Amino acid sequence: MTSARPVIVWLRKDLRLDDNAALAAAAETGAPIIPLYIYEPESAGTGPLGGAQKWWLHHSLAAFGESLRPLGSRLVLKSGGARTVLEELIRETSAGAVFWNRRYDPLGIAVDTPVKQALKADDIAVKSFPGQILHEPTRLLTGGGKPFRVYTPFWNALDRAGDPLPPADAPRRLHAPDGWPQSERLDDWNLLPVKPDWASGFGEIFTPGEAEAHRRLDAFLSDRLEYYDSERDFPAKDATSLLSPHLAMGEISPARIWHATKGLGGRAGHDNLVRFRKELAWRDFCYHLLYHFPDLPTRNWNNRFDAFDWHFDAARFAKWTKGLTGYPIVDAGMRQLWRHGTMHNRVRMIAASFLVKDLLIDWRHGERWFRDTLVDADPASNAANWQWVAGSGADASPWFRIFNPVLQGEKFDPKGDYVREFVPELAKLDDKYIHRPFEAPADVLSRAGIVPGEAYPQPLVDHADARRKALAAYAATGQTGPATGSD
């Protein structure tokens, strides 16, 4: 028996033992620890989880629960409003403290702030810790004390700030309470899709959980970091870390990743190391923007874009989501998304540009679709990246930059390997026409077994014409600048 009152560690998107500041601090108290995950209502916390992330969450919770057992602990699952659940659990267990790692999105902050106030008013010790990003969003500011609006100065400030705090090792033992509170059953949360199991292909490339996150990191640093800068934009190459869903669910900390790269510049090359670290820093920049501009997911960061004349077409949007636009690189990306719950980053930009600038559909429709279908959906990165493509965001891609889906495909998938994997009806098409099947002669299509408009659709729009319309629409909002060239 122990006289110490238990400490509740409220876990959110930090399902890991390693470098979990709240869990490490709780363990150091010597008190009994109650690890708790609350499945909050969809209107609370970080907002509604998309279907793909619910799949990931189920498996991540299961894996984390198993990792606690060798430490003499277990994971308690509860559903409901955070304040209600915590107050009930405190009464049941006589807990004297609640520890958690901070959230930086507006919905999460809107929950955490009043919960902290209410618990403190009841004489419950509440401690919050950093850990979801490299540096706290209030630490890195301009010389004038303002939030950064451009990435390069932000990166320079982050680089000057030095390494993030050293990661905390995983605790070796967690003291158990005298009696464990009742836990809900994970299966009863119905997080996994059934009839149909549209997530059946996710397991082809992903295994949720902290152990797999560290395995992926080690494999990437050993085998692929030295090619990262030169090959990361080619979707058919295995050149990226695939760590983003593990980061999104907090199965590995960005500080652990950053510190794992220390000293690798000599072997892997300085440019590769910096490029990879800049991707971590871009994630921080997105959270910096979301923290200081909480309307980022719903409103144009640059309000001049409020006057943009969007044209939502439900039929065209549906074909975009299904990978039936008639542009192979776009369709391959959208089908990869449906099959694996992910999409190569270069192709995300191409597909997003097509929706916003070729189809003139509001970026918010795309943001919601990606949020529902990506296993690495992140409230900060998803919103910031969509606004970047649309031209309405911070440090955004210029409004006149409109990706040509044919040229992008030919540049980054020159042999059509990526397209052939995800658009199999084009698999037998000659390399010359793999990204422009609508230009292929009848005999070429016939040899490939393609009937125009049947086996594979004709393009939804003519890109050149769509580009002219997009430039005119942007110009009508008062945008100025060059409008020549094509990517």
N, C-alpha and C positions, 0 to 999 in steps of 0.2 A: 504494500500500500504506500501511496505517496501523498504528502500533504500539499504539494504544489498544485495550484489551479491550472488546468490545461490551457494551452495556447491553440487557438483555431488558426490554421493557415488556409486562408481563402484563396484557392487557385483559380485562375482565369485562363488567359492565353499564356501559360507558363508551365506546361505539363512536363516538367523535367526535374531531376534531382540535381544535376550539375549546374553550377552558377545560378542557383535560385536563391536570391538574396533573402527573401522572406522566410523560406524554409530553413536556410542556414542560420539566420538570426534566431529563429524559434528554437532550433536544436541547441544552440549555444546557451539558452536559458536553463537547460536541464529539466524543464517542465515537460509533462506529457503533451504530446502533439496530436492534434486531430486534423489531418489533411481533408479539406472540404472542397468539393466542386458544386457550384450552384448552377443549374440550368435555368437561366433567367427568362422571364417572359420576353417575347420577341420585340416588344417596344422598349425594352430596357437594355442596359449593358452596352455592348458594341453594336447593337442593332440585330436584326434577324440574320441568322446564319443561312447562307444559301444551301441548296440541296447537296452540292458537292462537299462543302465543308462539314455538313452534318455527318456524312459518311466518314470523313477523316476524324471528326471529333469522337465518334463511337469507338473507332479503333485506337485512337490516341489515349482515351480514357482507360480503355481496357489494358493497354500496354503500361500506362503509368501505374495503374492499380497493381499490376503484377510486379513492377519494379519496387514497390513499397514493401512487399512481403518479406524479402530478405533482411530488411531493416527493422523488422518487428512491428510494422505498421500496416495500415490499410487506407483506402480512399473511401470517404463518405460522400455519397451522392444525394443531393436534395434538389428539388425544383420549386420555383416560386420567386416572389420578390426577395431581393437580397436582404433588405432590412428585416423582414418578417422571419425569413429562414434563420438568419444569424441570431436574432433575439430569442427565438424558440430553442435553438441549439445551445445557446449560452445558459438558458434556464435549465435545460435538461442535463448539461454536463458540468455546470458551475464554472465554466471557462472564465478566466480573468483577463484574457487578451485576444485580440484578433490582428494577425499580420497579413499583409498582402503586397504584391508588387503592383506598381502604379499602372493605370491606363491613361492614355493621352488623347483619346478621341472624345469628342464632346458628349456623346451618349454615355460613355463609361464614366466620365468625370461627373456628369449629372446624377449618376447613381451613387458614386463613391463619396462625394462631398457630404451629402446629408446623412449617409450611413455613418460616416466617421463622427459627425457632430452628435448624432443620436446616441451612439455607443459611448462616446466620451461623457455625455450627460448622465449616463447610467454607471459611471465610474469603471468602465471597461477600457483597458489600455489598448490603444490602436496605433499601429506603426505601419507606415507604407515605405516601400523601397523602390529604387530604380531597377531597370534591367531589361526592358523591352526594346530599348534603342541604345545607341552607343553613348550619347550624351543627352542630358536633360534638355528639353526644348527651351528652357529659360536661360540656359548657360551660354549658348552661342547666339550672340546678337551683334548687330553692326556697331561701328564706332559710336554712333549716335544713340545706341541702346534700343534700336528698333529691330523687328524681325527681318530676317533676310528674305528677299524676293527673287534673287537670282542664285542659281546653283553654284557657279564657280566661286564667288566670294564666300559662300557657305562652306564649300569644300576646303577652301584655303584656311578658313577659321577653324574648321574641324581638324585639319592637318596640323595646324599650329598648336591646337589644344593638347596634342599628344595622345598617347594611348588611352583608351577607356580604362576604367578601374579593372584591376586583375580579376579574372573569374574566380568565384568561390568554388572549392571542390565540393562534391556531393557529400552529404553527411553519411557516416558509416552506421549510425544507429539512431532511431527515433524512439523515444520513450512512449509507451502506449498508455492511454488512460486506464483507470481502474475498470471501466466498463465502456464498451463501444456503443455509440448511439446507432439507432437503426438507420440503414441506408436504403435508398430506393434501388431498384434493379435497372441496370443500364439498358437492357433489352426493352423495358417498358417505356423508354423514351422514344422508341420508334424512329431512330435517326437513320436507319439503313433503308434504302429503297427496296420495295417488294412489288412484284407483278406490275410492271417489269422491273428487273434489277438493272437499271440503266448504268449503274456504276460497276458492272462486272468487269469492265476493262481497266479500271483504275489500278487494280492489283498487278497488271502487267508490268508496270514501271514503279509503282509506289508501295512502300510498306510504312505506314504511320508508326511513330514512336521515337523516343529519344535514342535508343540504341542504333536504329537505322540512320538517324540524323548524323550521328558521329561517324558511322561507317561511311556514309556518303561524303562527309567532309574529308576524311582521311584519304578516300579513293581519289577525290578531286585534286587535292593538294599533291598527291603522289604521281598521278597519271595525266592530269589535264591542265593544271594551272599554267604550265609552260607554253601551252598553245592558246590560252584563253583570249588574248587580245586579237589574234589573227583569225581565229576560227569561231568565235562566239556568235557571229551573225549568220552562220550557215546552219539552217534548221536540220539538215540531214546528218550533220556531224554531232557526235557525242562530245560536246565541248563545254557544256555548262555544268554547274554544280547540282542543279535540281534540289537545292536546299530551301527554296522559297516557301513551300508548304510547311516544312518543319519550322521555319522562322515564324510563319504566320500563326501557327498554333503554339509557338513558344516551346517547342521540343528541344531547341538549342538556342543559345543566346547569341546575339551579334557580337558581344564582347569575346565569347569563346572562339568564334570564327576569326575575328580580328587578331587575337593573340596567337592563334594557331598559324597565322601567316607570317609571324615575325621571323626574320632571318631567312626567308625563302627567296628574297629578291635576287640573290646571287645565283641560285640554282635555276629558278623558274624565269628569271628575267625581270628587271625593274618595271618595264611597261606592263607586263602581265599582272604583277602584284598590285600596282597602282590601279589598273583598270578594274580588277576584282574588288579592291577596297572601295573604289568609287561607287560600285553598285551598292555596297552596304551603306555608304554615305548618302546615296540618293534616297534610300529607304528612310534614313534619318531626316533628310530634307523634306520628304513627303509628310512625315509626322510633325516636323517643325511648322509646315504650312497648315496642316489640319489643326494643330493646337492653337495657333495664332489667328487662323481664319476658319472658324468652325463650320461655316456654311459651304466649305469647299465641295462636299459631295452633291450639293443640290443647287448651287448658284454659280454663275460665271464669276471666276475670280476677277476677271477684267470686265467690268460692267458695260463696257462699250459693246460687248457681244450680246447684250440683252435684246438688242434690236435685230438680231439675225433672224432671217426668214426661213425657219426650218420647215420641211415638208415631210411629215410622217406618213408613210405608206405602209399599212399593215402587211400587205402581201409581200412587198419587197423586204421588209424587216424579217418576216418569217423565212424567206429564202436565204437571207444573210445568216440567220441563226442555224439553218440546216446545212449550210455549205453548198448552196445551189445558185451562186451568183453568176456563174459562167466564167469566172476568173480563177484559174486553178490554184494559185498560191493562196488566195483568200479562202477558197473552199477547203483546201487541205488543212488550213489552220482551224477553221470552224469545226471541221470533222475531228481533228485531233482533240479539240476542246471537249467535244461530246464523248469521244471514246476514252480519253485518258484524264479528263478533268484539268488539263493544262494546255498551254500553247507556247511555242517558242517565242521569245521576246521580240525578235525582229518581225515575226509574222503577226504578233499582236498589234504592232504599229501599223502594218500594212492593212490588216483587217479593220482596225479602228478608223484609219484614214478613209477606207472605202465607204464605211457606213456614214461617216460624218461629211465627207467632202464629195464623194461620188453620188451618194444617195440623198445627201442633205437631211439626214435624220439626226435629231438632237443627240448630243453625246451622252445625255443622261439615260437614254434607252440602252445604249451599249454598256454603260457603267452598271446598270441594274442586271443586264444579262450576264456579264462577266462575274458580278458578285454572286450570282446564283450558281454558276457552272464551273468556276475555278476552285480547285482545292487550295490554292494559295491566295484566295480573295483576302484583301487587306483594306480596311476602311480608308487608310491614308494613301497608299500607293495606287489603288484602283482609281480613286477620284482624281488624284494629281496627274496620273498618267493619261487618263482620258481627256482632261482639260489641256494637257500638254499637246496631244495630237490635234485637238480641236482648235488650238491657237488661243484659247480663252484663259489659259492658266498662267501660273508663275513661270518665268523663264521658258515660255512655251515655244514649241516649234512654230516658225513663222506662218502666219495665216495663209500665205501664198505657197507654202510647201505642200504639195499634193502628191502623194505617192502614186506612181504609175504601177499598177499591179503586175503588168506584163514585164516591164523592165526590172522591177524589184525581184520578180521570180527568176528571171534570166540571170540576174547578178548574183543572187544568194542561193539559188537552187539550180545551178547551170545544167546539170544532167537530169534534173527532174526527179531525183530520188525521193525527195520529201513528198512531192505531189503524187508520185506513183504509189507510195505507201498508203496515203490517206484518201486518194481519189482513184481507186483501182480501175474504174471504167476507162481511165486514160492511160493505163499501164503500158499498153502496146504502141502508143503513139510515138513517132519519131522525136528525138531530142529537139529538133528544130521547131516543132510545133507544140511541145508539151505545155508551154505557157501561153500559147495563142492558138488553141484548137479551132477557133472560129475563122482562122485564116488558112487552115489546112485544105489542100485540094481534095476533091471527092475520092480520088483513088487512094490517097494517104489515109483518109478517114476509114475507107472501106477495109484496107489492110489491117487497121487497128480495131476493126469490129465496132466502129462508132457510126451511129445514124444521127446526123445533125439534129439537135434539139430534142432527141429522145434519150439516148444513152447518157448524154451530158448536155446540160442546158446551154442555150445561147446567152451571151452576156445580158445582164439586166439593163445595163446602160452602155453607151459608147463612152469610153473614158475621156476622149478628147472633148466631146460635147459636154460631158458632166463637169469637166474641169473648168470650161468656160463659164458654165452656170454658177459654179461654186465661187469663182473669182468675182463674178458680178455681184453675188450675194454678199460676199465679204466686203467688197468695195462700197456697197450700199450702207454698211454700218460705219463708214468713215475710215476704214483701214486704208493705209497708204503704204507703198513700198513696191519693189520689183515684182512683176507677175509673169516672168518668162522662165523658160526651162522646165524640166520635168525630172522627178526622181524615179 
